[in-house]
Amino acid sequence: MATMTSDNSGYRVWDPFVRLFHWTLVACIVLNLFVLEEGDAPHRWSGYVAASLIVLRMVWGFVGSRHARFADFWPTRQRLQDHWQRVKTGEPDPHPGHNPAGALMMLALMAWVLALGLSGYMMGTDAFWGEEWLENLHEFLADGLMALAGMHVLAAIVMSHVEGVNLPRAMITGVKHFRRR
């Protein structure tokens, strides 16, 4: 299990880098989808920052703190099956870090953001300038990211209720408080 806090009120799970990564990525995505003008320099730079964050998080997945490492939460087939079975039966399935479904969503979001960043970068190159298929792909990826992000937020809310853990608060404080059963 994760390290208990000094007052034994919860478990330290998310290190400062993971939390900074998460909320900075959220800011980049919100800015690019809802605030910044498509194609303008701030939009492009926000996309570059988002893609760079993903690369840094991938490195941190191998060298970071215990629950930031991919080995701690990699969603293997068996882990996913066990998790879904417990969720279906209403049995508690507490995980100090990401649960297997959350890990799968995290990896999907990271891959999606990288694909979005790559397609955006390609649109600015001489080789792909003005290519309609690439612009369509980039727009499809942006719409898909909104859908995935919405599912992520909804799942965090639902799983917070099911597991008795305020997941959004844990991503702010770094501490998970598990409900006593």
LINWO-V988988 format. One record per pair of residues at least 12 apart in sequence whose ideal C-beta (glycine too) atoms are under 10 Angstrom apart, sorted by the first residue. I is the first residue (numbers start at 0). J is the second residue. D is the distance in Angstrom with one decimal. If there is no record, write none. Layout:
I:J:D ; I:J:D
This chain:
0:12:9.7 ; 0:93:8.8 ; 0:94:9.8 ; 0:95:5.5 ; 0:177:9.5 ; 1:13:9.4 ; 1:64:9.6 ; 1:65:7.4 ; 1:66:6.2 ; 1:71:9.8 ; 1:94:9.7 ; 1:95:3.9 ; 1:96:7.6 ; 1:173:9.9 ; 1:174:8.9 ; 1:175:7.1 ; 2:64:9.7 ; 2:65:8.6 ; 2:66:9.7 ; 2:95:9.2 ; 2:174:9.8 ; 3:174:9.6 ; 4:172:9.5 ; 4:173:9.5 ; 4:174:5.8 ; 4:175:9.8 ; 4:176:9.0 ; 8:174:7.7 ; 8:176:6.4 ; 9:164:9.2 ; 9:165:9.9 ; 9:168:9.8 ; 9:169:8.1 ; 9:172:8.2 ; 9:173:9.3 ; 9:174:4.1 ; 9:175:5.7 ; 9:176:4.1 ; 9:177:7.5 ; 10:66:9.2 ; 10:93:9.5 ; 10:95:5.7 ; 10:96:9.8 ; 10:164:9.7 ; 10:169:8.9 ; 10:173:9.6 ; 10:174:6.6 ; 10:175:5.0 ; 10:176:8.0 ; 10:177:7.3 ; 11:64:9.0 ; 11:65:9.7 ; 11:66:8.8 ; 11:95:9.1 ; 11:169:9.9 ; 11:172:9.2 ; 11:173:6.0 ; 11:174:5.7 ; 11:175:8.3 ; 12:64:8.9 ; 12:65:8.8 ; 12:66:5.0 ; 12:67:9.2 ; 12:71:10.0 ; 12:94:9.3 ; 12:95:5.5 ; 12:96:6.0 ; 12:97:9.4 ; 12:164:9.8 ; 12:169:6.3 ; 12:170:9.2 ; 12:172:9.5 ; 12:173:6.4 ; 12:174:6.8 ; 12:175:5.0 ; 13:64:8.4 ; 13:66:6.9 ; 13:67:7.6 ; 13:95:10.0 ; 13:96:8.1 ; 13:97:9.9 ; 13:169:6.5 ; 13:170:6.1 ; 13:171:8.9 ; 13:172:8.2 ; 13:173:4.4 ; 13:174:8.1 ; 13:175:8.2 ; 14:59:8.6 ; 14:63:6.6 ; 14:64:4.2 ; 14:65:8.9 ; 14:66:7.8 ; 14:67:5.8 ; 14:173:6.6 ; 15:64:9.3 ; 15:173:7.0 ; 16:55:8.1 ; 16:56:8.3 ; 16:59:5.8 ; 16:63:6.4 ; 16:64:7.9 ; 16:67:7.1 ; 17:56:7.8 ; 17:59:7.2 ; 17:60:9.7 ; 17:63:7.1 ; 17:64:7.6 ; 17:66:7.9 ; 17:67:5.0 ; 17:96:9.3 ; 17:170:8.2 ; 17:173:7.9 ; 18:169:9.2 ; 18:170:6.0 ; 18:171:6.9 ; 18:172:8.2 ; 18:173:5.8 ; 19:52:9.1 ; 19:55:9.9 ; 20:52:5.6 ; 20:53:8.7 ; 20:55:6.9 ; 20:56:5.1 ; 20:59:7.3 ; 20:63:9.7 ; 20:67:9.0 ; 21:52:9.2 ; 21:56:8.8 ; 21:105:9.3 ; 21:170:5.6 ; 21:171:9.3 ; 22:170:7.6 ; 22:171:7.9 ; 23:48:7.5 ; 23:49:8.4 ; 23:52:6.0 ; 24:48:8.6 ; 24:49:5.9 ; 24:50:9.9 ; 24:52:5.1 ; 24:53:7.6 ; 24:56:8.1 ; 24:108:8.4 ; 24:109:8.9 ; 24:112:7.1 ; 24:148:10.0 ; 25:49:9.8 ; 25:148:8.3 ; 25:151:9.9 ; 25:152:9.7 ; 25:170:9.5 ; 26:45:8.4 ; 26:48:9.0 ; 26:49:9.1 ; 27:44:9.4 ; 27:45:4.8 ; 27:46:7.3 ; 27:47:9.2 ; 27:48:5.4 ; 27:49:4.0 ; 27:50:9.1 ; 27:51:9.6 ; 27:52:7.2 ; 27:112:8.5 ; 27:116:9.7 ; 28:45:8.5 ; 28:46:9.5 ; 28:49:6.6 ; 28:108:9.1 ; 28:112:7.4 ; 28:115:9.1 ; 28:141:9.3 ; 28:144:6.7 ; 28:145:8.6 ; 28:148:6.5 ; 29:45:9.5 ; 29:148:9.0 ; 30:42:7.9 ; 30:44:9.9 ; 30:45:5.1 ; 30:46:9.6 ; 30:48:9.5 ; 30:49:9.2 ; 31:43:9.2 ; 31:44:9.8 ; 31:45:5.0 ; 31:46:6.0 ; 31:48:9.7 ; 31:49:7.3 ; 31:115:8.6 ; 31:116:10.0 ; 31:119:8.9 ; 31:141:7.7 ; 31:144:9.0 ; 32:45:9.9 ; 32:141:6.4 ; 32:142:9.2 ; 32:144:7.3 ; 32:145:6.1 ; 32:148:8.5 ; 33:145:9.3 ; 37:119:9.4 ; 37:134:9.6 ; 37:137:9.0 ; 37:138:8.8 ; 37:141:8.7 ; 38:119:9.1 ; 38:122:8.1 ; 38:123:8.7 ; 38:134:9.6 ; 42:119:8.2 ; 43:116:9.7 ; 43:119:6.7 ; 43:120:8.2 ; 43:122:9.2 ; 43:123:6.8 ; 45:116:9.9 ; 45:119:9.8 ; 46:112:8.7 ; 46:115:7.0 ; 46:116:5.2 ; 46:117:9.6 ; 46:118:9.5 ; 46:119:4.8 ; 46:120:7.7 ; 46:137:9.6 ; 46:141:9.9 ; 47:116:6.9 ; 47:119:8.4 ; 47:120:7.6 ; 48:116:9.3 ; 49:112:5.4 ; 49:113:8.8 ; 49:115:7.8 ; 49:116:6.1 ; 49:119:9.5 ; 49:144:9.8 ; 50:109:10.0 ; 50:112:6.6 ; 50:113:5.9 ; 50:114:9.5 ; 50:115:8.0 ; 50:116:3.1 ; 50:117:7.3 ; 50:119:8.4 ; 50:120:7.8 ; 51:116:8.4 ; 52:109:9.2 ; 52:112:8.1 ; 52:116:9.7 ; 53:108:8.9 ; 53:109:5.1 ; 53:110:8.5 ; 53:111:9.6 ; 53:112:5.4 ; 53:113:5.2 ; 53:115:9.9 ; 53:116:7.5 ; 54:109:9.6 ; 54:113:8.0 ; 54:116:9.5 ; 56:105:9.0 ; 56:109:6.7 ; 56:112:9.9 ; 57:69:8.5 ; 57:106:10.0 ; 57:109:7.3 ; 57:113:8.9 ; 60:72:9.3 ; 60:73:9.2 ; 60:105:9.7 ; 60:106:9.5 ; 60:109:9.2 ; 64:96:9.6 ; 64:173:9.8 ; 65:95:8.4 ; 65:96:7.8 ; 66:94:9.0 ; 66:95:5.8 ; 66:96:3.5 ; 66:97:7.8 ; 66:173:9.8 ; 66:175:9.5 ; 67:96:7.7 ; 67:97:9.8 ; 68:96:8.6 ; 69:97:9.8 ; 69:102:8.4 ; 69:105:9.8 ; 69:106:8.5 ; 71:94:9.1 ; 71:95:8.1 ; 71:96:5.2 ; 71:97:8.0 ; 71:102:9.0 ; 72:94:7.2 ; 72:95:9.2 ; 72:96:4.8 ; 72:97:4.2 ; 72:98:7.8 ; 72:99:7.2 ; 72:101:7.8 ; 72:102:4.3 ; 72:103:9.6 ; 72:105:8.2 ; 72:106:9.5 ; 73:97:9.4 ; 73:99:8.5 ; 73:102:6.6 ; 73:103:9.6 ; 73:106:8.6 ; 74:97:8.2 ; 74:98:8.8 ; 74:99:4.4 ; 74:100:7.4 ; 74:101:8.6 ; 74:102:4.3 ; 74:103:4.4 ; 74:104:9.1 ; 74:105:9.0 ; 74:106:7.2 ; 74:107:10.0 ; 75:99:7.6 ; 75:102:9.6 ; 76:99:9.4 ; 77:99:9.0 ; 78:94:9.4 ; 78:98:8.7 ; 78:99:4.2 ; 78:100:9.4 ; 78:102:8.1 ; 78:103:9.5 ; 79:98:9.5 ; 79:99:4.6 ; 79:100:7.0 ; 79:102:8.8 ; 79:103:6.9 ; 80:99:8.7 ; 81:99:7.6 ; 82:94:8.2 ; 82:98:5.7 ; 82:99:4.3 ; 82:100:6.0 ; 82:101:9.2 ; 82:102:9.4 ; 82:103:9.6 ; 83:99:8.1 ; 83:100:7.4 ; 85:98:9.4 ; 86:98:8.6 ; 86:99:9.9 ; 86:100:7.8 ; 86:157:10.0 ; 86:158:8.6 ; 86:161:7.1 ; 86:162:9.2 ; 89:161:8.2 ; 91:161:8.8 ; 91:162:7.0 ; 91:163:8.2 ; 91:177:8.8 ; 91:178:8.8 ; 91:180:6.1 ; 92:158:9.6 ; 92:161:8.9 ; 92:162:7.3 ; 93:162:6.2 ; 93:163:8.6 ; 93:164:7.4 ; 93:175:8.5 ; 93:177:5.5 ; 93:178:9.1 ; 93:180:9.4 ; 94:158:10.0 ; 94:162:8.5 ; 94:164:9.4 ; 94:175:9.1 ; 95:175:6.8 ; 95:177:9.0 ; 96:175:8.9 ; 97:166:9.9 ; 98:154:9.6 ; 98:158:7.1 ; 98:162:7.9 ; 98:164:9.9 ; 98:166:9.8 ; 100:154:7.1 ; 100:158:8.0 ; 101:151:8.4 ; 101:154:7.0 ; 101:155:7.9 ; 101:158:7.2 ; 101:166:8.3 ; 104:147:7.3 ; 104:148:9.7 ; 104:150:7.0 ; 104:151:5.4 ; 104:154:6.5 ; 104:155:9.2 ; 105:151:8.1 ; 107:143:9.8 ; 107:147:6.2 ; 107:150:9.3 ; 107:151:8.9 ; 108:144:7.6 ; 108:147:5.6 ; 108:148:7.1 ; 108:150:9.4 ; 108:151:6.4 ; 110:147:9.9 ; 111:140:6.5 ; 111:141:9.6 ; 111:143:6.3 ; 111:144:5.4 ; 111:146:9.7 ; 111:147:5.9 ; 111:148:9.1 ; 112:140:8.8 ; 112:144:6.8 ; 112:147:9.4 ; 112:148:9.8 ; 113:140:9.9 ; 114:136:8.5 ; 114:137:9.2 ; 114:139:10.0 ; 114:140:5.6 ; 114:143:9.1 ; 114:144:9.2 ; 115:136:9.3 ; 115:137:6.8 ; 115:138:9.9 ; 115:139:9.6 ; 115:140:4.3 ; 115:141:6.3 ; 115:143:8.5 ; 115:144:6.0 ; 116:137:9.7 ; 116:140:9.3 ; 117:136:9.9 ; 117:137:9.4 ; 117:140:9.3 ; 118:133:6.1 ; 118:134:8.7 ; 118:135:9.7 ; 118:136:5.3 ; 118:137:4.3 ; 118:138:9.2 ; 118:139:9.0 ; 118:140:6.0 ; 118:141:9.2 ; 119:133:9.2 ; 119:134:9.9 ; 119:137:5.8 ; 119:140:8.7 ; 119:141:9.0 ; 120:137:9.9 ; 121:133:5.9 ; 121:136:9.0 ; 121:137:8.4 ; 122:134:6.4 ; 122:136:9.2 ; 122:137:6.2 ; 152:167:8.5 ; 154:166:8.9 ; 155:167:6.0 ; 155:169:9.5 ; 155:170:8.2 ; 159:178:10.0 ; 162:175:9.3 ; 162:177:7.5 ; 162:178:7.4 ; 163:176:8.5 ; 163:177:6.5 ; 163:178:2.6 ; 163:179:8.3 ; 163:180:7.8 ; 164:176:6.6 ; 164:177:5.7 ; 164:178:6.9 ; 165:178:9.6
